[in-house]
Amino acid sequence: MVSRLRPATRPALARALAAACTGAAVLALAGCASDDPSAGAAGTTPAATTPTGTAVATPSAPARSGPLTQSEQIAATPDSPKAFATALKQHRAIVVTFVLAGIADDDYVADAVAAVRRNGLGGGVAFLTWNVQRQKNFGNLPTLLNVTGTPSVTVIGRDGRLVNQWGGLVDEKMLRQAVADAKDATP
């Protein structure tokens, strides 16, 4: 079971994801992008003021000891979107996608997910896609799934375990295989 001590707020998370994606796009265009998986949207939200007037920085997302691991059990929390919690409860395969519309990589991934959904493998699968610019209805999923940037795709099997997760480009063929594996998982 994955638990988080302090879920991030949606606006703060959306700002962090947007800043990370914008920064990554600028670095990639400049030829300075890093292959380091630890690079990303670490940091804090704007400082809050305590009753004494002292500024205190609040974390933009709770710390995690590392990325999700293959076959890690995923569990919904009260802060998770209802559609996600329902899909887990119904033992459906789940594809969770976070994109920032208008960015080439994100649009490519969104199109690949849509193609998998249309090609017949989508039956019995919950496809949950969020454009982080809209900043609502994704609850604590970015924190729960350790999403630190876009595009991000997480595939969860019918048994509630992580099948695969990508932070970056993924094509239709890879997604099709992950969805097939997720559907084959025995609850």
Protein Blocks (a to p, Z undefined) as FASTA:
>chain_A
ZZdfbdcdfklmmmmmmmmmmmmmmmmmnopacfbfkgcceddddddddfkopacdddfb
dcdfbdcdehiacdddfkbcfklmmmmmnopacddddddehiaklmmmmmmmmmmmmnop
mgopacddddfklopokljmmmmnopabdcddddddfkopafbdcedjddfklmmmmmmm
mmmpcZZ
